[in-house]
Amino acid sequence: MTIKELLSGAEVSTCNGTEELMIAGVTGDSRKVKPGYVFLCIAGTNTDGHTYIGKAAESGAVAAIVEYIPEGCPIPCIVCPDTRLAASFVFSNWFGRPQESMKMIGVTGTNGKTSTTYMLRSIFEAAGKNVGVIGTIQITWAGKSVDMGMTTPDPERLFGTLARMRDDGVEYVFMEVSSHSLCLGRVAPIHYTASAYTNLTPEHLDFHKTMEEYAAAKEILFTKSDLGVFCTDDDYVKAAAEKKLCKSYTVSTKHDADYTATNVAYESMDGVSYTLVTPDGRSLQVTCPIAGRFTVNNTLGAIVLSLLLGIDETTVLSAIASMGGVPGRIERATPPSLPFSAVIDYAHTPDALENVINALLHSRRAGQKLTVLFGCGGDRDKTKRPVMGEIATRLADHTIITSDNSRSEEPEDIIRDILAGIHPEKPHTVIVDRRDAIAYAVANAVEGEIILIAGKGHENYEIKKDGKHPFSEKDEVSKAVRKRFGYDI
C-alpha cells in the first residue's frame, strides 16, 4: 500500500513527496515499529508521540504522520492538522475498510447501550444472522471474544477487529458508540445502516463540560446513519429526533410516538411485559425476562430497530422473550437457597443508579430490606458524587459507601464528595475498602434482604493509584458467604 492510499479520506496539509512510497505497516506505538512502517504521532494527555520519532526511525520507520515537524526529524513527515482524526482513516484504509463489507448498527446514550446491543444480538442470531458486538463488556463474534478496555476501541484495535469480523463472515455489527469516540473521530470513516439513541443523563461532564456539548456529541452519530430510532421519553433524545438528522423513528412509554409501549407491567425480578403499538395500529405483546423499567425502553429500541431492518415479528418477539441476562446488569450473585440476595449492577451514573434501585424496589416483597453498596470513580466527573449519595440514601433502607476505581485520587476524598449529598438521617455506613464493604454487607444481611452492589458490574478489576488489580465482586460475595455459612456457592 502506498502512503497516498493509506491517507485516503484524511485531511492532509502536506505530504512532502511521499505519496507513492510503499509501506509495510503502520502503528502509533514506537515499540511496534518495523522496517518499512509509517509511525503515527498522536499527542496524548500524558505523552506526545512526536517525541518518539527518533526511536521509530531507528526501528526502520520510513515516514511519520505528524501535526508538526520536530526539529531535526530524521524521516519524511506527512503533516495532518489532527492526527487523532487521521488515525481513523489510516487504520480503516490499512485494514481494507472492513466496515464497508458489513451492516454497521450503532447504539448510543448514557445508559442502556450494552443491554440494547445484547438484545439486538439475540434477535439477529435467532434470525440466523452472523453478528458481532463491540461494546463495554467485550467484543464478540463467531464464537470469539476479546475483553474491552473502553466502550469504543482506539482506531487500530477497532478496524483491526472489524477486519477479523469481515474475514469470518459477519453480516451485522452492533456497536456501542461513545460520545468520546464521536468527538475524537475514532469512528469518522464509519457509515451506519441504522442507530439507536437510548437516553442522555449527566455523565462525562469532565470531558464535555456541559450537557449541551454532550448532547451535540451524541447527535454526530445520526448525521452518519441512514435511519435512527429515538427513545423520546428522554428530552434530549426527543430534541435530537426533532432535528431529523436522518430518517427518524420514535419510541416511547410516555407520549405519542411512532411506536408506543402501553399496558406496561413490572413482574418483579421475573421481568417486564407490555403491548407495543405500531404505526399502523397493530398491537404486539412483548415479554422480557430482564427486570426493570429501563428494560422497557431498551427492548423498545432493539425491537423497533430489528423490525425496521427486516427481521420478522415472530422472531423478534420470541428472541426477546427468551434472552438471557446481560453480564453485570442486575446479575444475581447468590443462589435462591440463601436467606438473602446479592445483585451486581454496572450502574455508575445517577440515572442508572436510581433506575436499578427502583427496579429492585418494585421487585421486593413487603418487608424486605434493600441495602445499596456503591462508590464513585476517581479522575471522573465529580458533580455526580453527591447526587448519587442523595439518590442511594433517599431510596435504600441502608447505604454502604465505599471505593470504586479511585485511580489517582484518594478514596477518602471521593467518599467525602459523596457524603455531601446524603440524607444524614438515613442509615449509612462508610467502609473505604470495597472488599471489606462487601464482606460487611454479607455478614450483616438479614432474612430476605436484597444487597445491590453497584458501579462495577462486569468489571473484574479495581484501579488504584498503584495500578490495576484483579477484583471480582462475585468472588468476594462467595468468600463472604463461605465465611458466614461455612460452604461455597
C-alpha positions as CSV (number, residue, x, y, z in Angstrom):
1,M,0.0,0.0,0.0
2,T,1.2,3.5,-0.8
3,I,1.1,6.4,1.6
4,K,-1.4,8.1,-0.7
5,E,-3.7,5.0,-0.3
6,L,-3.1,4.9,3.4
7,L,-4.3,8.5,3.8
8,S,-7.4,8.3,1.7
9,G,-10.1,10.4,3.3
10,A,-7.9,12.0,5.9
11,E,-7.2,15.7,5.8
12,V,-3.5,16.3,4.9
13,S,-1.7,19.6,4.9
14,T,1.4,18.4,3.2
15,C,2.8,15.0,2.0
16,N,6.4,16.1,1.3
17,G,6.6,14.0,-1.9
18,T,6.0,10.7,-0.1
19,E,2.6,9.9,-1.8
20,E,3.9,6.9,-3.8
21,L,6.1,5.5,-1.1
22,M,5.3,1.8,-0.4
23,I,4.8,0.9,3.2
24,A,4.9,-2.4,5.2
25,G,2.7,-1.3,8.1
26,V,1.5,1.5,10.3
27,T,1.4,1.9,14.1
28,G,1.1,4.6,16.7
29,D,3.3,2.7,19.2
30,S,7.0,3.2,18.6
31,R,7.7,-0.2,20.2
32,K,5.9,-1.9,17.4
33,V,7.6,-0.2,14.5
34,K,9.3,-2.5,12.0
35,P,11.3,-1.7,8.8
36,G,9.1,-0.1,6.2
37,Y,6.5,1.1,8.7
38,V,4.8,4.5,9.0
39,F,4.8,5.9,12.5
40,L,1.6,7.8,13.5
41,C,2.3,10.5,16.1
42,I,-0.6,11.4,18.5
43,A,-0.3,14.0,21.2
44,G,-2.0,12.4,24.2
45,T,-2.8,13.6,27.7
46,N,0.4,12.1,29.3
47,T,2.7,11.7,26.4
48,D,3.4,13.1,22.9
49,G,4.1,10.6,20.1
50,H,6.2,13.2,18.2
51,T,8.9,12.8,20.8
52,Y,9.3,9.1,19.7
53,I,10.0,9.7,16.0
54,G,13.7,9.2,16.5
55,K,13.1,5.8,18.2
56,A,10.7,4.9,15.4
57,A,13.3,5.8,12.8
58,E,15.9,3.6,14.5
59,S,13.5,0.7,14.2
60,G,13.0,1.2,10.5
61,A,10.2,3.7,10.1
62,V,10.2,5.2,6.6
63,A,7.9,8.2,7.4
64,A,5.9,9.7,10.2
65,I,2.4,11.2,10.2
66,V,2.6,14.3,12.4
67,E,0.8,17.5,13.4
68,Y,4.1,19.4,13.4
69,I,7.6,18.5,12.2
70,P,10.0,18.3,15.2
71,E,13.4,19.9,14.8
72,G,16.0,17.5,13.4
73,C,13.4,14.9,12.3
74,P,15.3,12.1,10.7
75,I,12.5,10.8,8.4
76,P,10.0,12.4,5.9
77,C,6.8,13.7,7.6
78,I,3.2,13.9,6.4
79,V,1.5,16.8,8.2
80,C,-2.1,16.5,9.2
81,P,-4.0,19.1,11.2
82,D,-5.4,16.4,13.5
83,T,-3.5,13.1,13.7
84,R,-6.0,11.6,16.1
85,L,-8.7,12.1,13.4
86,A,-6.4,11.0,10.7
87,A,-5.7,7.7,12.6
88,S,-9.2,6.6,12.0
89,F,-8.9,6.8,8.2
90,V,-5.3,5.5,8.3
91,F,-6.3,2.3,10.1
92,S,-9.6,1.9,8.2
93,N,-7.6,2.0,4.9
94,W,-4.8,-0.2,6.2
95,F,-7.3,-3.0,7.1
96,G,-9.2,-2.6,3.8
97,R,-12.1,-0.5,5.0
98,P,-13.8,-3.6,6.6
99,Q,-16.8,-1.6,7.8
100,E,-18.0,-1.2,4.2
101,S,-18.4,-5.0,4.0
102,M,-20.9,-5.3,6.9
103,K,-24.0,-3.5,8.1
104,M,-22.9,-1.3,11.0
105,I,-25.5,-0.7,13.7
106,G,-24.7,2.0,16.3
107,V,-26.2,2.4,19.8
108,T,-25.5,5.5,21.8
109,G,-26.8,7.0,25.0
110,T,-25.6,7.4,28.6
111,N,-27.2,4.2,29.8
112,G,-28.6,1.1,28.1
113,K,-26.1,0.7,25.3
114,T,-24.8,-2.6,26.4
115,S,-28.2,-4.1,27.1
116,T,-29.6,-2.9,23.8
117,T,-26.7,-4.4,21.8
118,Y,-27.1,-7.7,23.6
119,M,-30.8,-7.7,22.8
120,L,-30.0,-7.0,19.1
121,R,-27.5,-9.8,19.1
122,S,-30.1,-12.2,20.5
123,I,-32.7,-11.2,17.9
124,F,-30.4,-11.3,14.8
125,E,-28.8,-14.6,15.9
126,A,-32.3,-16.0,16.3
127,A,-32.9,-14.9,12.7
128,G,-29.8,-16.9,11.6
129,K,-27.6,-13.9,11.0
130,N,-23.8,-13.9,11.6
131,V,-23.3,-11.0,14.0
132,G,-20.6,-9.2,16.0
133,V,-20.8,-6.9,19.1
134,I,-18.4,-4.2,20.0
135,G,-19.1,-2.7,23.5
136,T,-18.3,-2.1,27.1
137,I,-18.1,-5.7,28.2
138,Q,-16.2,-7.3,25.3
139,I,-16.0,-7.7,21.6
140,T,-17.7,-10.9,20.4
141,W,-18.3,-12.6,17.0
142,A,-18.3,-16.1,15.6
143,G,-17.6,-17.7,18.9
144,K,-14.7,-15.4,19.6
145,S,-14.4,-12.8,22.3
146,V,-11.9,-10.1,23.3
147,D,-12.1,-8.2,26.6
148,M,-12.6,-4.4,26.3
149,G,-10.7,-1.5,27.7
150,M,-13.2,1.2,26.7
151,T,-16.7,1.4,25.2
152,T,-15.4,2.2,21.7
153,P,-11.8,1.0,21.0
154,D,-9.0,3.0,19.6
155,P,-8.9,3.0,15.7
156,E,-6.1,0.5,15.4
157,R,-7.9,-2.1,17.5
158,L,-11.4,-1.1,16.2
159,F,-10.6,-1.5,12.5
160,G,-8.3,-4.5,13.0
161,T,-11.2,-6.2,14.8
162,L,-13.7,-5.3,12.2
163,A,-11.3,-6.8,9.6
164,R,-11.3,-10.1,11.5
165,M,-15.1,-10.0,11.7
166,R,-15.4,-9.4,8.0
167,D,-13.0,-12.3,7.3
168,D,-15.2,-14.5,9.5
169,G,-18.3,-13.7,7.5
170,V,-20.0,-11.3,10.0
171,E,-23.0,-9.6,8.4
172,Y,-24.1,-7.2,11.2
173,V,-22.0,-5.4,13.7
174,F,-23.8,-4.0,16.8
175,M,-21.6,-1.3,18.2
176,E,-21.8,0.9,21.3
177,V,-20.7,4.3,20.2
178,S,-19.5,6.6,22.9
179,S,-19.5,10.4,22.9
180,H,-15.8,10.4,23.2
181,S,-15.4,8.3,20.1
182,L,-17.6,10.7,18.2
183,C,-15.8,13.8,19.3
184,L,-12.3,12.4,18.9
185,G,-13.1,11.0,15.4
186,R,-12.5,7.3,16.2
187,V,-15.5,6.3,14.1
188,A,-15.2,9.0,11.5
189,P,-14.9,6.6,8.5
190,I,-17.9,4.5,9.5
191,H,-21.3,4.9,8.0
192,Y,-24.1,3.3,9.9
193,T,-27.0,1.5,8.4
194,A,-29.1,2.3,11.5
195,S,-28.6,3.7,15.0
196,A,-30.5,3.9,18.3
197,Y,-30.4,6.6,20.9
198,T,-31.4,5.4,24.4
199,N,-31.2,8.4,26.8
200,L,-28.9,11.2,27.9
201,T,-28.2,12.0,31.6
202,P,-25.3,13.8,33.3
203,E,-22.0,11.9,32.7
204,H,-18.6,12.7,31.3
205,L,-19.0,16.4,32.1
206,D,-15.3,16.4,33.0
207,F,-14.8,16.0,29.2
208,H,-17.8,17.7,27.6
209,K,-18.3,20.5,30.2
210,T,-22.0,21.0,29.6
211,M,-25.0,18.8,28.8
212,E,-25.4,20.8,25.6
213,E,-21.9,19.8,24.4
214,Y,-22.6,16.2,25.5
215,A,-25.9,16.1,23.5
216,A,-24.2,17.6,20.5
217,A,-21.6,14.9,20.5
218,K,-24.2,12.1,20.6
219,E,-26.0,13.7,17.7
220,I,-23.0,13.3,15.4
221,L,-23.9,9.6,15.1
222,F,-27.1,10.3,13.4
223,T,-25.5,12.5,10.8
224,K,-23.6,9.3,9.8
225,S,-26.7,7.0,9.9
226,D,-29.3,6.1,7.3
227,L,-32.0,5.8,10.0
228,G,-32.3,6.3,13.7
229,V,-34.6,5.1,16.5
230,F,-35.0,7.6,19.3
231,C,-36.5,6.9,22.7
232,T,-38.3,10.2,23.3
233,D,-39.0,9.5,26.9
234,D,-35.8,11.5,27.3
235,D,-36.0,15.2,26.5
236,Y,-32.5,15.4,24.9
237,V,-33.3,12.4,22.7
238,K,-36.6,13.9,21.7
239,A,-34.9,17.1,20.7
240,A,-32.4,15.1,18.6
241,A,-35.2,13.3,16.9
242,E,-36.9,16.5,16.0
243,K,-33.8,17.7,14.2
244,K,-34.3,15.0,11.5
245,L,-30.6,14.3,11.3
246,C,-31.5,11.1,9.4
247,K,-34.7,9.1,8.7
248,S,-36.1,9.1,12.2
249,Y,-38.5,6.8,14.1
250,T,-39.6,7.5,17.7
251,V,-40.4,5.1,20.6
252,S,-41.9,6.0,23.9
253,T,-43.7,4.8,27.1
254,K,-45.0,8.2,28.0
255,H,-46.5,10.0,25.0
256,D,-47.3,9.8,21.3
257,A,-44.6,8.3,19.2
258,D,-44.3,6.2,16.1
259,Y,-44.1,3.1,18.4
260,T,-45.5,3.2,21.9
261,A,-45.5,0.8,24.9
262,T,-48.8,0.5,26.7
263,N,-50.1,-1.7,29.5
264,V,-46.6,-1.9,31.0
265,A,-46.3,-4.4,33.8
266,Y,-43.2,-4.9,36.0
267,E,-43.2,-8.5,37.1
268,S,-40.8,-8.3,40.0
269,M,-37.4,-10.0,39.3
270,D,-39.1,-12.1,36.6
271,G,-39.0,-9.3,34.0
272,V,-41.4,-7.0,32.2
273,S,-44.3,-7.2,29.8
274,Y,-46.1,-4.6,27.7
275,T,-48.1,-4.0,24.5
276,L,-46.2,-2.5,21.6
277,V,-48.5,-0.4,19.4
278,T,-47.1,0.0,15.8
279,P,-47.6,3.0,13.5
280,D,-50.3,1.1,11.6
281,G,-52.3,0.4,14.9
282,R,-51.4,-3.2,15.4
283,S,-50.6,-4.5,18.9
284,L,-47.7,-6.8,19.6
285,Q,-47.3,-8.5,23.0
286,V,-43.8,-8.1,24.4
287,T,-42.3,-10.0,27.4
288,C,-38.7,-9.9,28.5
289,P,-37.2,-11.8,31.5
290,I,-34.9,-8.9,32.5
291,A,-36.3,-6.8,35.3
292,G,-36.6,-3.0,35.5
293,R,-38.3,0.0,34.0
294,F,-35.3,0.6,31.8
295,T,-35.8,-2.8,30.2
296,V,-38.9,-1.5,28.6
297,N,-37.0,1.3,26.9
298,N,-34.1,-0.9,25.9
299,T,-36.4,-3.5,24.4
300,L,-38.4,-0.9,22.5
301,G,-35.3,0.4,20.8
302,A,-34.0,-3.1,20.0
303,I,-37.3,-4.4,18.7
304,V,-38.1,-1.4,16.5
305,L,-34.6,-1.3,15.1
306,S,-34.9,-5.0,14.3
307,L,-38.3,-4.7,12.6
308,L,-37.1,-1.7,10.5
309,L,-34.1,-3.8,9.4
310,G,-36.4,-6.6,8.2
311,I,-36.4,-9.2,10.9
312,D,-39.9,-10.8,11.2
313,E,-42.1,-10.0,14.2
314,T,-42.3,-13.6,15.4
315,T,-38.5,-14.0,15.6
316,V,-38.1,-10.6,17.2
317,L,-40.6,-11.2,20.0
318,S,-39.5,-14.8,20.6
319,A,-35.9,-13.8,20.9
320,I,-36.7,-11.0,23.4
321,A,-38.9,-13.3,25.5
322,S,-36.2,-16.0,25.8
323,M,-33.0,-14.0,26.0
324,G,-30.6,-14.5,29.0
325,G,-29.4,-11.7,31.2
326,V,-26.6,-9.2,30.4
327,P,-23.4,-9.7,32.5
328,G,-23.2,-7.2,35.3
329,R,-26.7,-5.8,34.7
330,I,-29.0,-6.8,37.6
331,E,-27.0,-10.0,37.8
332,R,-27.7,-12.3,40.7
333,A,-24.5,-13.2,42.7
334,T,-26.2,-15.5,45.1
335,P,-28.4,-18.6,44.7
336,P,-32.1,-18.7,45.9
337,S,-31.1,-21.1,48.7
338,L,-29.5,-18.3,50.7
339,P,-31.7,-16.2,53.1
340,F,-30.8,-13.0,51.3
341,S,-29.9,-11.9,47.8
342,A,-26.9,-10.1,46.4
343,V,-27.2,-8.4,43.0
344,I,-24.4,-6.9,40.9
345,D,-25.1,-4.0,38.5
346,Y,-22.9,-1.6,36.4
347,A,-24.9,1.5,37.5
348,H,-22.3,4.2,37.9
349,T,-24.3,7.3,37.0
350,P,-27.1,9.0,38.9
351,D,-29.8,8.0,36.5
352,A,-28.6,4.4,36.2
353,L,-28.3,4.0,40.0
354,E,-31.8,5.4,40.5
355,N,-33.2,3.1,37.8
356,V,-31.7,0.0,39.2
357,I,-32.7,0.8,42.8
358,N,-36.3,1.4,41.7
359,A,-36.3,-1.9,39.7
360,L,-35.3,-3.7,42.9
361,L,-37.9,-1.8,45.0
362,H,-40.6,-2.8,42.5
363,S,-39.4,-6.5,42.8
364,R,-39.1,-6.8,46.5
365,R,-41.7,-8.3,48.8
366,A,-43.3,-6.4,51.6
367,G,-40.8,-6.1,54.5
368,Q,-37.7,-6.9,52.5
369,K,-34.8,-4.6,53.3
370,L,-32.7,-3.1,50.5
371,T,-29.1,-2.2,51.0
372,V,-27.1,-0.3,48.4
373,L,-23.3,-0.6,48.2
374,F,-21.6,1.8,45.9
375,G,-18.8,4.3,45.3
376,C,-17.7,6.7,42.5
377,G,-14.7,6.6,40.2
378,G,-11.7,8.8,40.6
379,D,-10.5,11.2,37.9
380,R,-14.0,11.4,36.6
381,D,-16.9,13.9,36.8
382,K,-17.1,15.0,40.5
383,T,-20.5,16.6,40.2
384,K,-22.3,13.3,40.2
385,R,-20.9,12.1,43.5
386,P,-23.2,14.0,45.9
387,V,-26.1,13.4,43.6
388,M,-25.6,9.6,43.8
389,G,-25.2,9.9,47.5
390,E,-28.6,11.6,47.7
391,I,-30.3,9.0,45.5
392,A,-28.9,6.0,47.3
393,T,-29.7,7.2,50.8
394,R,-33.1,8.5,49.8
395,L,-34.3,5.2,48.3
396,A,-32.4,2.5,50.1
397,D,-33.0,1.2,53.7
398,H,-29.3,1.2,54.3
399,T,-26.4,2.6,52.2
400,I,-22.8,1.4,52.3
401,I,-20.5,4.0,50.8
402,T,-17.1,2.6,49.6
403,S,-14.5,2.9,46.8
404,D,-14.8,2.2,43.1
405,N,-11.8,2.6,40.8
406,S,-10.3,5.6,42.8
407,R,-7.4,5.9,40.3
408,S,-5.1,8.8,41.2
409,E,-7.5,10.2,43.8
410,E,-7.6,9.4,47.5
411,P,-10.6,7.2,48.1
412,E,-11.5,9.2,51.3
413,D,-11.7,12.4,49.2
414,I,-14.2,10.8,46.8
415,I,-16.3,9.4,49.7
416,R,-16.3,12.9,51.2
417,D,-17.8,14.3,48.0
418,I,-20.5,11.5,48.1
419,L,-21.3,12.2,51.7
420,A,-22.0,15.9,50.9
421,G,-25.2,14.8,49.2
422,I,-26.6,12.1,51.5
423,H,-29.7,12.2,53.7
424,P,-27.9,12.2,57.1
425,E,-30.9,10.8,59.0
426,K,-30.9,7.7,56.7
427,P,-28.8,4.7,57.8
428,H,-25.5,4.7,56.1
429,T,-22.0,3.1,56.7
430,V,-18.7,4.2,55.3
431,I,-16.2,1.4,54.6
432,V,-13.3,2.6,52.4
433,D,-12.1,-0.8,51.1
434,R,-14.6,-2.3,48.7
435,R,-13.6,-5.9,49.6
436,D,-14.3,-5.1,53.3
437,A,-17.5,-3.4,52.4
438,I,-18.9,-6.5,50.5
439,A,-17.8,-8.7,53.4
440,Y,-19.6,-6.4,55.9
441,A,-22.8,-6.4,53.8
442,V,-22.9,-10.2,53.5
443,A,-22.0,-10.7,57.2
444,N,-24.8,-8.4,58.4
445,A,-27.5,-9.3,55.9
446,V,-30.9,-10.2,57.5
447,E,-33.6,-12.6,56.3
448,G,-35.0,-11.5,52.9
449,E,-32.5,-8.6,52.4
450,I,-31.5,-7.5,48.9
451,I,-27.9,-6.2,48.6
452,L,-27.3,-4.1,45.5
453,I,-23.6,-3.9,44.7
454,A,-23.4,-1.1,42.2
455,G,-20.8,0.6,40.0
456,K,-18.6,-2.2,38.6
457,G,-20.9,-4.8,37.1
458,H,-18.9,-6.9,34.6
459,E,-15.6,-5.4,35.6
460,N,-13.1,-7.9,37.0
461,Y,-10.6,-5.4,38.3
462,E,-10.1,-2.4,40.7
463,I,-8.0,0.6,39.6
464,K,-6.0,2.4,42.4
465,K,-3.0,4.7,42.5
466,D,-0.6,1.9,42.1
467,G,-2.4,0.4,39.0
468,K,-5.0,-2.2,38.0
469,H,-5.6,-5.1,40.3
470,P,-7.8,-8.3,39.8
471,F,-11.0,-7.9,41.7
472,S,-14.2,-10.0,41.2
473,E,-17.3,-9.0,43.1
474,K,-18.8,-12.4,42.6
475,D,-15.7,-14.0,44.2
476,E,-15.9,-11.5,47.1
477,V,-19.5,-12.4,47.7
478,S,-18.7,-16.1,47.6
479,K,-15.8,-15.6,50.1
480,A,-18.1,-13.7,52.4
481,V,-20.8,-16.4,52.2
482,R,-18.3,-19.1,52.9
483,K,-17.0,-17.2,56.0
484,R,-20.6,-16.7,57.3
485,F,-22.2,-20.1,56.4
486,G,-19.2,-22.4,56.0
487,Y,-20.0,-23.6,52.4
488,D,-19.4,-22.5,48.9
489,I,-22.0,-21.1,46.5
